[in-house]
Each structure stands twice: as C-alpha cells, then as structure tokens.
C-alpha cells in the first residue's frame, strides 16, 4: 500500500515508494533524509532472535517482568481454557504454565476473549485487563487479579463497555503516578472512527472513575478504518504509545504498527511522521498489537504476525522484534523485524502419552463446550456433553506442514449413532474429520454446520479393537487421511493423490487446531497416544 506524505520542500518532486521518498534534488534529499532519519543513539549489537518465539496461534501477546521472570499471555478467542500464561527468562524461550481462567469462562462474558494485557502494580499484585463479549451486550474490557503471575485469578467483571464496543485495555501510570486505563472504542465495527480513550482507575484497579479523555483516533491514510492495541512506555521525558492500525486478520490483512508520543499521558499526542514503523517483510506479514519492553539495555516489542506461506492456517504467531531510539527520540525497528535473525525453531514432534492424571494445559476446546475428559492408564476418555452431542479437543498447529496420528480403541463397541476420531478443527461448525463408528470409517467435511461425507469404507475386522488414524496437512490447507491396524501399512481414505480442501477451516481471527473428536448422544471414546510431527 502506498502512503501519502506532505511535501517537505516546495520545489522538490516527490515519489512515494516502499523504502521512503525519492527526491529530484539530490542535495535537498540528503538534507531532508538527515533531518527525518537521525542516527540511532544506541550502538549495541542487535540481538540474535529465533522467531516465532511463541509458535502457534498467539494473537495480541502482552508481556511484563515480575522479579527476574517475564510473563506473557495472549488472545484465546473462542477456544478454552481462556488466556494462556507463559513464562520466560530471556523473552525468547517460553513455557506454557497455565491459564488465567483454566476452568469456566467468566460468567459475565460468552465469547471473543481477546487482547489480555498482563501487568502488576507497585505492590506486586498481578492484573490482566482483557476484552470479551458481554452476554446480551457488546464487547467490553474486564479485569482479573492475582497475588502471583501463575494465579489463581479472581475476576472483577467489566470496567467499560460502550455501545459500539470497547476493546484492548492497557493500564498506565500518568506523570503524577495516577493509574489510568487506555482502550479503544470499537467504532470500526459500525463504520465509525476508533478513538483511543483514557480514564482513571480506582486504587484497586477494579473500576473507572472520573471522566474519559480522547487521546487520538484514526486520521492517517495508512491507518485505514482503525487504530487499536495501544501499548505505552516512558522514555526520555515522553510517553510513547505503540499502536496497530488497518486490517488485522486473514489473507487480505493490512496490519502495521505506528507510534505517537506525548509529554503528558492525557496529551496532546503527536503521531510520528514516518509511521508505520513496523510493516511486513519477506518472512512476517501484518505485524502488530503487542507490548514494548526493555531487557539488558535493549528494547523489544512482543507482537503477533502471520508467517508468510502458512498465513491464516497456523494463525498469528508471537514474534519478538527489536528497536532502538533515534537521536530525535523516536523508536526505530532494526531492519523492520529483529535482525539478525536465527533460524526459526518449531518443536519437531509434540506427543501426549496421556500418562498424567490431568489433561495437559496445551489442549483446548470450544469455549462454549468444555468436554468431559478422564485419564486412566495411558488412555484418554472423551465424552460428549449430553446437551450438546459432541466433544472436541484441539491443539494449535505450529507449522503449515504436519502429520497427526492417534489410536482409537474399541471402535466396534461404540453405541449406535456414535463416531470418534481425528480432526482438523476451525471451530465447531467447520472441520475435517476421520472418524470411526461400530461399522465403518468415514471422512467427513463440516462446513458452516453442514456435514458432507467425502469418503467411507467398512470397518475392517482387524480394527475392531483398535484403529490408528493419520492426518497429513501440506501448505496449511491440503489434507490427506489414512488408517492402519498395525501402524505400518496405511490405507488412504481418498484415492490416489486426491486431497481434501481445508481452505474454509480457519475463522477470521484464529488458526486451525488439530485433535480428537467424539460425536453422538451417548458418545464416550477412548484414545491412546496423540502425536503431531511438524515440518517447516
């Protein structure tokens, strides 16, 4: 996209290009370039970063430092459990340790659990400000608190929910030490502008007090129909707000990152003339919505982006990008995305032997349909809720090419009308699944809630006690399925080189999950071992 700029010199002819301005007068161009892009003040060597640092679907990541440990969380949208909790010693190597809401979602909200911002006060109390859709209402910003980063968290309900929707809450102390909440009014949902607001928080950070103040809104051409995802830091006497703008998601995304600054938190705010400061490159597309943080004298932003090639199928992954401060005091990303870059590291194999007494926190489920799960002796029993008739467990995909396998035990004993198996899951209404019943194997497509049989075969005699199921994905959307009774000889469900098309699977704001399903009014299915082999 071309970004219009005002002419800086009356008699110069300007041409807007991706890398900046080409000016007809070389001497004037050099003077203008020197004035617009001062030398950076930092002389430190750039950090070697292996992105993604959060492989898989981790939109809108936020990060804070508690003691010597970094803690992060991210959007979970319509997957439960709600809001992952991760920790790291170096911002690059993260481990999933739990969730803000590991069981049921907050009672006041039903779906769209977005943009959690993890933060702590001067006494060490932890807060997560988050967005969710209010039952019977619109999007609102809520808050939960805990005495420790790992929880448990107590939910305090919504802080603000404007008629057009309120999202992307971020807490910040002003120049006097007063705590404020900054958020976006979701005007773009009804073709209106998107103001960024600030309003005081009470001492407990559980309610807003006083009047709200608009900081700025989408006014620049590159911002399109929205500005959102504010993240504020103080540096050199200024407040700096990093923010995202334009289209966040999907194959047509146009997301990028800009910055504005102010001497006082309530403004006036000045947008940087060279926005956007973080845009797509050959590896990462549509970068934005993250948190700025300092470590060992280096400044970074943990944000999300789509990896070029896999795009919306894996989802928006967590990327760490380094920036420095120019002589004029503005942030400048190092060659756009954290350079130099180390080779990306995605776990080659993910396994679950179901040997623990409790389900691994890496498993997810549709937020409105938490299934019944039991683990016994290396087996997982998945039971559909009687009122829903179906159960789904999924794990985020980590690459665009992968192979997933599992073993379904005793398919011949499944009750009539019951199926169970392996699936690629977009959401409850969109999936591809290889399932067994007591009599047959079926490859099913569920698109917009409507089921269609792509292939079927009789359940072979050797599969009555156990059948192994395999699903292979190429490029994020080309699926093949096969079954085996011995784990060595595999029988394809589709003829020859035919594939099932999975382009319809991912919702607009999520990546695809792969996992286990059970369907039927009295469905309880037993699985042994799940394995996901990732190929870059």
C-alpha positions as CSV (number, residue, x, y, z in Angstrom):
1,X,0.0,0.0,0.0
2,X,1.3,3.5,-0.9
3,X,1.4,6.0,2.0
4,X,0.9,9.6,1.1
5,X,3.2,12.2,2.7
6,X,3.1,16.0,2.6
7,X,5.8,17.7,0.5
8,X,8.7,18.9,2.7
9,X,10.3,21.2,0.2
10,X,8.1,23.3,-2.1
11,X,10.1,22.9,-5.3
12,X,11.0,19.2,-4.9
13,X,9.2,16.5,-6.8
14,X,8.4,13.6,-4.5
15,X,7.7,10.0,-5.4
16,X,6.4,7.7,-2.7
17,X,8.0,4.2,-2.7
18,X,8.2,1.3,-0.3
19,X,11.5,2.4,1.2
20,X,10.8,6.1,1.5
21,X,11.0,9.2,-0.7
22,X,12.9,9.6,-4.0
23,X,13.6,13.3,-4.4
24,X,14.6,15.0,-7.7
25,X,17.1,17.3,-6.0
26,X,19.9,15.0,-4.5
27,X,21.4,17.6,-2.1
28,X,18.0,18.6,-0.8
29,X,17.1,14.9,-0.5
30,X,20.2,14.3,1.6
31,X,19.4,17.2,3.9
32,X,15.8,16.0,4.3
33,X,16.8,12.4,4.9
34,X,19.3,13.6,7.6
35,X,16.5,15.6,9.3
36,X,13.9,12.9,9.0
37,X,16.1,9.8,9.9
38,X,18.7,10.8,12.5
39,X,21.4,8.3,13.5
40,X,20.4,6.0,16.3
41,X,21.8,6.7,19.7
42,X,22.3,3.0,20.5
43,X,25.5,1.3,19.4
44,X,24.7,-2.2,20.8
45,X,24.8,-5.2,18.6
46,X,21.4,-6.4,17.6
47,X,20.0,-9.4,19.4
48,X,20.0,-12.8,17.6
49,X,16.3,-13.8,17.7
50,X,14.8,-17.1,16.5
51,X,11.2,-16.2,15.6
52,X,8.5,-17.1,16.3
53,X,9.2,-17.1,20.0
54,X,5.6,-18.1,20.5
55,X,5.0,-20.8,17.8
56,X,1.3,-21.3,17.1
57,X,-1.8,-19.2,17.4
58,X,-0.9,-16.4,19.9
59,X,-2.5,-13.2,18.8
60,X,-2.2,-9.9,20.7
61,X,0.5,-11.0,23.1
62,X,1.4,-9.0,26.1
63,X,4.4,-9.2,28.5
64,X,5.5,-7.9,31.8
65,X,8.5,-8.6,34.1
66,X,8.0,-9.8,37.6
67,X,11.3,-10.2,39.5
68,X,13.7,-11.8,37.1
69,X,10.9,-13.6,35.1
70,X,9.0,-12.5,32.1
71,X,5.3,-13.4,32.0
72,X,3.1,-13.3,28.8
73,X,-0.4,-14.0,27.8
74,X,-2.4,-13.8,24.5
75,X,-5.8,-13.9,22.9
76,X,-7.6,-17.2,23.1
77,X,-10.7,-16.0,21.3
78,X,-13.3,-18.8,21.2
79,X,-11.0,-21.5,22.5
80,X,-10.9,-22.5,26.1
81,X,-9.2,-22.5,28.5
82,X,-9.1,-18.8,28.5
83,X,-5.9,-16.7,28.1
84,X,-2.6,-18.8,28.2
85,X,0.0,-17.9,30.8
86,X,3.6,-18.3,29.7
87,X,6.9,-17.6,31.4
88,X,10.5,-17.0,30.2
89,X,13.9,-15.9,31.5
90,X,15.0,-14.2,28.2
91,X,11.9,-13.2,26.2
92,X,12.8,-15.9,23.6
93,X,12.2,-19.3,25.3
94,X,8.8,-19.7,26.7
95,X,6.9,-22.4,28.6
96,X,3.1,-22.7,29.0
97,X,2.3,-23.0,32.7
98,X,-1.4,-22.5,32.8
99,X,-4.3,-20.1,32.0
100,X,-5.9,-17.0,33.6
101,X,-9.2,-18.9,33.6
102,X,-8.3,-22.6,33.5
103,X,-11.9,-23.8,34.0
104,X,-15.0,-22.0,33.1
105,X,-15.0,-18.6,31.4
106,X,-16.1,-15.5,33.4
107,X,-19.8,-15.6,34.0
108,X,-20.4,-12.1,32.5
109,X,-19.0,-13.0,29.1
110,X,-19.7,-15.6,26.4
111,X,-17.1,-15.4,23.6
112,X,-14.3,-13.4,21.9
113,X,-11.8,-13.5,24.7
114,X,-9.2,-11.1,23.2
115,X,-6.2,-8.9,24.0
116,X,-5.3,-9.7,27.6
117,X,-2.8,-7.2,29.0
118,X,-0.8,-8.6,31.9
119,X,0.6,-6.0,34.3
120,X,1.4,-5.5,38.0
121,X,1.3,-2.7,40.5
122,X,4.0,-1.3,42.9
123,X,3.0,-3.9,45.5
124,X,3.4,-6.8,43.1
125,X,-0.2,-7.6,42.6
126,X,-0.9,-9.0,39.1
127,X,-3.7,-7.7,36.8
128,X,-4.9,-9.0,33.5
129,X,-7.1,-6.4,31.6
130,X,-8.9,-8.3,28.8
131,X,-11.6,-8.0,26.2
132,X,-14.7,-10.2,26.0
133,X,-18.2,-10.1,24.5
134,X,-20.7,-9.3,27.3
135,X,-23.7,-11.6,27.4
136,X,-26.6,-9.6,26.0
137,X,-24.4,-6.7,25.2
138,X,-21.3,-5.8,23.2
139,X,-17.5,-6.0,23.6
140,X,-16.2,-4.8,26.9
141,X,-12.9,-4.5,28.8
142,X,-12.7,-6.5,32.0
143,X,-10.1,-7.2,34.7
144,X,-8.9,-10.1,36.8
145,X,-6.3,-10.0,39.5
146,X,-4.0,-12.4,41.4
147,X,-1.3,-12.4,44.0
148,X,1.1,-14.3,41.8
149,X,1.5,-14.3,38.0
150,X,0.6,-18.0,37.8
151,X,-2.7,-17.4,39.6
152,X,-5.3,-18.2,40.7
153,X,-7.0,-15.2,39.3
154,X,-10.2,-13.5,40.6
155,X,-12.4,-11.9,38.0
156,X,-13.8,-8.4,38.8
157,X,-16.0,-8.2,35.7
158,X,-16.3,-5.5,33.1
159,X,-14.8,-2.0,33.5
160,X,-16.1,-0.3,30.4
161,X,-18.5,-1.4,27.6
162,X,-19.5,1.4,25.3
163,X,-22.5,0.9,22.9
164,X,-20.1,0.5,19.9
165,X,-17.9,-1.9,21.9
166,X,-14.7,-1.3,24.0
167,X,-11.6,-3.4,23.5
168,X,-7.8,-3.6,24.0
169,X,-7.4,-2.3,27.6
170,X,-3.9,-1.2,28.7
171,X,-3.1,0.2,32.2
172,X,-0.6,3.0,32.6
173,X,0.6,5.4,35.3
174,X,0.5,9.1,34.3
175,X,3.2,11.6,35.1
176,X,1.8,12.1,38.6
177,X,1.6,8.3,39.4
178,X,-2.1,8.1,38.9
179,X,-3.3,4.8,37.3
180,X,-5.3,5.0,34.1
181,X,-6.9,2.6,31.7
182,X,-6.3,3.2,28.0
183,X,-8.6,1.4,25.5
184,X,-10.1,1.6,22.0
185,X,-13.7,2.3,21.2
186,X,-14.6,-0.2,18.5
187,X,-16.2,2.2,16.1
188,X,-14.9,0.4,13.0
189,X,-17.5,-2.4,13.7
190,X,-20.2,0.0,12.6
191,X,-18.2,2.1,10.1
192,X,-17.2,4.9,12.6
193,X,-13.8,6.2,13.7
194,X,-12.0,4.5,16.5
195,X,-11.0,6.8,19.4
196,X,-8.3,5.8,21.9
197,X,-9.6,6.8,25.3
198,X,-8.0,7.1,28.8
199,X,-9.8,7.2,32.1
200,X,-8.6,7.0,35.7
201,X,-8.7,3.7,37.6
202,X,-9.6,3.4,41.3
203,X,-6.9,2.4,43.8
204,X,-7.8,-1.3,43.4
205,X,-7.8,-1.1,39.6
206,X,-11.3,-2.6,39.5
207,X,-13.4,0.4,38.4
208,X,-13.1,3.5,36.3
209,X,-13.6,6.9,38.0
210,X,-13.8,10.5,36.7
211,X,-14.3,11.4,33.0
212,X,-12.7,9.8,30.0
213,X,-10.4,11.7,27.7
214,X,-9.8,11.0,24.0
215,X,-6.1,10.7,23.2
216,X,-6.3,10.3,19.4
217,X,-8.1,8.4,16.7
218,X,-7.5,7.0,13.2
219,X,-6.8,10.0,11.0
220,X,-3.8,9.0,8.8
221,X,-4.3,7.2,5.4
222,X,-2.1,4.2,6.4
223,X,-4.3,3.6,9.5
224,X,-7.4,2.7,7.4
225,X,-10.5,2.3,9.4
226,X,-9.0,1.8,12.8
227,X,-6.3,2.3,15.4
228,X,-6.1,-0.3,18.3
229,X,-3.9,-2.3,20.5
230,X,-2.2,0.5,22.5
231,X,1.0,-0.2,24.4
232,X,2.6,2.7,26.3
233,X,6.1,3.1,27.7
234,X,8.0,6.1,29.1
235,X,11.4,7.1,27.6
236,X,13.4,10.4,27.6
237,X,10.6,12.5,29.1
238,X,7.9,11.3,26.8
239,X,5.1,8.7,26.8
240,X,5.3,6.6,23.7
241,X,2.2,4.7,22.5
242,X,2.8,1.9,20.1
243,X,-0.4,1.0,18.3
244,X,-1.7,-1.1,15.4
245,X,-3.8,0.0,12.5
246,X,-5.7,-1.2,9.5
247,X,-6.9,-4.8,8.8
248,X,-5.7,-7.3,11.4
249,X,-6.6,-10.7,10.0
250,X,-6.8,-13.2,7.3
251,X,-5.4,-13.4,3.8
252,X,-6.2,-9.8,3.0
253,X,-4.7,-8.3,6.2
254,X,-3.0,-4.9,6.0
255,X,-1.9,-4.6,9.7
256,X,1.1,-2.4,10.6
257,X,2.4,-0.7,13.7
258,X,2.7,3.1,14.4
259,X,3.8,5.2,17.3
260,X,2.7,8.5,18.9
261,X,4.2,10.5,21.8
262,X,3.2,13.0,24.4
263,X,4.7,14.8,27.4
264,X,1.6,14.1,29.5
265,X,-0.4,10.9,29.4
266,X,-3.6,12.8,28.5
267,X,-1.9,14.6,25.7
268,X,-1.7,16.3,23.4
269,X,-0.4,13.3,21.4
270,X,1.9,13.6,18.3
271,X,1.9,10.8,15.7
272,X,5.3,10.0,14.2
273,X,5.6,11.5,10.7
274,X,7.3,8.3,9.5
275,X,4.6,5.9,10.5
276,X,4.1,3.0,10.1
277,X,7.4,1.9,11.8
278,X,6.8,-1.8,11.6
279,X,5.5,-3.4,8.4
280,X,5.6,-6.8,6.6
281,X,8.8,-8.3,5.3
282,X,9.7,-11.5,3.4
283,X,9.1,-13.7,6.5
284,X,6.4,-12.0,8.6
285,X,3.2,-10.4,7.4
286,X,0.8,-7.9,9.2
287,X,2.8,-7.3,12.4
288,X,1.1,-5.5,15.2
289,X,-0.7,-5.5,18.6
290,X,2.0,-6.2,21.2
291,X,3.8,-4.8,24.2
292,X,7.1,-2.9,24.3
293,X,9.6,-4.0,26.9
294,X,13.3,-3.4,27.8
295,X,15.8,-6.1,28.7
296,X,19.6,-5.6,29.3
297,X,19.6,-2.2,27.6
298,X,17.8,-3.5,24.5
299,X,14.2,-2.6,23.6
300,X,11.8,-5.1,22.1
301,X,8.2,-5.5,21.1
302,X,6.5,-8.8,21.5
303,X,3.7,-8.7,18.9
304,X,1.9,-11.0,16.5
305,X,2.4,-11.6,12.8
306,X,1.5,-14.2,10.2
307,X,4.3,-16.3,8.8
308,X,4.5,-15.8,5.1
309,X,3.3,-19.0,3.4
310,X,1.3,-20.5,6.2
311,X,-0.7,-17.4,6.7
312,X,-4.1,-17.8,8.4
313,X,-3.9,-21.6,8.8
314,X,-1.4,-21.5,11.7
315,X,-2.7,-18.2,12.9
316,X,-1.0,-15.1,14.2
317,X,2.2,-16.2,16.0
318,X,4.2,-14.4,18.7
319,X,7.2,-12.5,17.2
320,X,9.9,-10.6,19.1
321,X,11.2,-7.5,17.2
322,X,14.0,-5.3,18.5
323,X,14.0,-1.5,18.2
324,X,16.3,1.4,19.2
325,X,15.8,5.1,19.9
326,X,16.9,7.6,17.3
327,X,18.6,10.9,18.2
328,X,15.3,12.7,17.8
329,X,13.8,10.3,20.3
330,X,11.6,8.2,18.1
331,X,11.7,4.4,18.1
332,X,13.2,2.6,15.0
333,X,12.9,-1.1,14.4
334,X,16.1,-2.8,13.3
335,X,15.7,-3.6,9.7
336,X,11.9,-3.9,10.3
337,X,12.0,-7.2,12.1
338,X,14.5,-8.3,14.7
339,X,17.7,-8.6,12.7
340,X,20.0,-10.6,12.6
341,X,17.6,-13.5,12.8
342,X,18.3,-17.0,13.9
343,X,16.6,-20.0,12.2
344,X,13.0,-20.4,13.5
345,X,12.6,-23.2,16.0
346,X,9.4,-25.1,15.9
347,X,9.2,-28.3,18.0
348,X,9.6,-31.1,15.5
349,X,7.5,-33.6,17.5
350,X,4.7,-33.0,20.0
351,X,3.5,-36.1,21.9
352,X,1.0,-36.8,24.6
353,X,1.0,-40.4,26.0
354,X,-1.9,-39.4,28.4
355,X,0.2,-40.7,31.3
356,X,-0.6,-37.8,33.7
357,X,-3.5,-37.7,36.0
358,X,-4.7,-34.4,34.5
359,X,-5.0,-33.2,30.9
360,X,-2.1,-31.2,29.6
361,X,-2.7,-27.4,29.5
362,X,-1.8,-27.4,25.8
363,X,-5.2,-29.0,24.9
364,X,-8.0,-26.6,24.1
365,X,-11.7,-26.9,23.5
366,X,-14.5,-24.7,22.1
367,X,-15.1,-22.1,24.9
368,X,-18.8,-22.8,25.0
369,X,-18.5,-26.6,25.0
370,X,-16.0,-27.8,27.6
371,X,-15.9,-31.6,27.2
372,X,-15.7,-34.3,29.8
373,X,-12.3,-35.9,30.0
374,X,-10.9,-38.7,32.0
375,X,-7.3,-40.0,32.0
376,X,-6.5,-43.6,33.1
377,X,-3.5,-45.8,32.5
378,X,-2.3,-44.0,29.4
379,X,-5.7,-43.7,27.9
380,X,-7.9,-40.6,27.4
381,X,-11.7,-40.9,27.5
382,X,-13.5,-38.2,25.7
383,X,-17.2,-37.8,26.5
384,X,-19.7,-35.6,24.7
385,X,-22.0,-33.5,26.9
386,X,-25.5,-34.9,26.7
387,X,-27.0,-31.5,25.9
388,X,-24.5,-30.8,23.1
389,X,-24.0,-34.2,21.5
390,X,-20.3,-33.6,20.5
391,X,-16.9,-33.2,22.1
392,X,-13.8,-31.6,20.6
393,X,-10.2,-31.3,22.0
394,X,-7.6,-29.5,19.9
395,X,-4.0,-28.3,19.9
396,X,-2.7,-25.4,18.0
397,X,-0.8,-26.2,14.8
398,X,2.7,-25.0,14.8
399,X,3.6,-25.2,11.1
400,X,1.9,-25.3,7.7
401,X,3.0,-28.9,7.1
402,X,2.5,-31.6,9.7
403,X,1.3,-35.2,10.4
404,X,-1.0,-36.0,13.2
405,X,-1.8,-39.6,14.4
406,X,-3.7,-41.2,17.2
407,X,-5.1,-44.6,18.2
408,X,-8.9,-45.1,18.8
409,X,-9.6,-48.1,21.0
410,X,-12.5,-50.5,20.6
411,X,-14.4,-48.7,17.8
412,X,-16.6,-51.7,17.3
413,X,-18.1,-51.1,20.8
414,X,-19.2,-47.5,20.1
415,X,-23.0,-47.1,20.6
416,X,-25.2,-46.7,17.6
417,X,-25.1,-43.2,16.2
418,X,-21.7,-42.5,17.8
419,X,-18.5,-41.7,15.9
420,X,-15.0,-40.7,17.1
421,X,-11.6,-39.9,15.6
422,X,-9.1,-37.4,14.5
423,X,-9.9,-33.9,13.1
424,X,-8.7,-30.6,11.8
425,X,-10.8,-28.0,13.6
426,X,-11.6,-24.5,12.6
427,X,-14.5,-24.1,15.0
428,X,-17.5,-26.3,15.9
429,X,-19.1,-25.6,12.6
430,X,-16.1,-26.1,10.4
431,X,-13.9,-29.2,10.4
432,X,-12.4,-32.1,8.5
433,X,-12.5,-35.4,10.5
434,X,-11.6,-39.0,10.0
435,X,-14.0,-40.9,12.3
436,X,-14.9,-44.5,13.1
437,X,-18.2,-46.0,14.2
438,X,-19.0,-49.6,15.1
439,X,-19.3,-50.5,11.4
440,X,-17.4,-48.1,9.2
441,X,-14.7,-45.4,8.8
442,X,-15.8,-42.0,7.3
443,X,-14.1,-38.9,6.1
444,X,-16.4,-36.0,6.9
445,X,-16.4,-32.4,6.0
446,X,-18.4,-30.0,8.2
447,X,-18.7,-26.6,6.5
448,X,-20.9,-23.9,8.1
449,X,-22.5,-26.5,10.2
450,X,-23.5,-28.8,7.2
451,X,-21.9,-32.2,7.1
452,X,-20.8,-34.0,3.9
453,X,-19.3,-37.5,3.5
454,X,-16.1,-37.3,1.4
455,X,-15.3,-41.0,1.7
456,X,-16.2,-44.1,3.6
457,X,-15.2,-47.7,4.0
458,X,-16.3,-50.6,6.1
459,X,-14.5,-51.1,9.4
460,X,-12.0,-53.9,8.8
461,X,-12.0,-56.9,11.1
462,X,-8.5,-56.1,12.4
463,X,-9.7,-52.7,13.6
464,X,-12.5,-53.8,16.0
465,X,-10.1,-53.5,19.0
466,X,-8.0,-50.6,17.8
467,X,-7.6,-48.5,14.7
468,X,-4.8,-45.9,14.1
469,X,-5.8,-42.7,12.3
470,X,-3.5,-40.3,10.5
471,X,-4.0,-36.9,9.0
472,X,-1.4,-35.1,6.9
473,X,-1.5,-31.4,6.0
474,X,0.5,-29.7,3.3
475,X,0.7,-25.9,2.9
476,X,-1.9,-25.4,5.6
477,X,-5.0,-26.4,3.6
478,X,-4.3,-29.7,1.6
479,X,-5.3,-32.7,3.7
480,X,-4.9,-36.4,3.3
481,X,-6.2,-39.1,5.7
482,X,-5.4,-42.7,6.2
483,X,-6.0,-45.6,8.7
484,X,-4.0,-48.6,9.8
485,X,-4.4,-51.7,12.0
486,X,-0.7,-52.2,12.7
487,X,0.9,-48.8,12.4
488,X,3.0,-49.9,9.4
489,X,0.6,-50.4,6.5
490,X,-1.6,-47.4,5.9
491,X,-4.8,-47.3,3.8
492,X,-5.7,-43.9,2.3
493,X,-9.3,-42.6,2.6
494,X,-9.1,-40.7,-0.7
495,X,-8.0,-42.2,-4.0
496,X,-4.5,-41.6,-5.4
497,X,-3.1,-38.2,-4.8
498,X,-6.5,-36.6,-4.0
499,X,-6.6,-34.2,-1.1
500,X,-9.4,-32.6,1.0
501,X,-9.5,-28.8,0.7
502,X,-9.2,-27.1,4.1
503,X,-9.2,-23.5,3.0
504,X,-12.5,-22.9,4.6
505,X,-11.4,-24.1,8.1
506,X,-9.9,-21.1,9.9
507,X,-12.2,-18.4,11.3
508,X,-11.2,-14.8,10.6
509,X,-9.3,-14.4,13.9
510,X,-7.9,-17.9,14.6
511,X,-5.7,-20.6,13.3
512,X,-6.6,-24.3,12.8
513,X,-6.4,-26.8,15.6
514,X,-5.8,-30.5,15.2
515,X,-7.1,-33.0,17.7
516,X,-9.7,-35.5,18.9
517,X,-13.5,-35.7,18.5
518,X,-16.4,-37.7,19.7
519,X,-20.0,-37.3,18.3
520,X,-23.3,-38.7,19.4
521,X,-25.9,-38.6,22.1
522,X,-24.0,-41.1,24.3
523,X,-20.5,-40.7,22.9
524,X,-17.5,-41.8,25.0
525,X,-14.4,-42.6,23.0
526,X,-11.1,-43.9,24.3
527,X,-7.8,-42.8,22.7
528,X,-4.2,-43.9,23.1
529,X,-1.3,-41.5,22.3
530,X,-1.5,-38.4,20.2
531,X,1.4,-37.3,18.1
532,X,2.0,-34.2,16.0
533,X,5.1,-34.1,13.7
534,X,5.8,-30.6,12.4
535,X,7.7,-29.9,9.2
536,X,8.9,-26.4,8.4
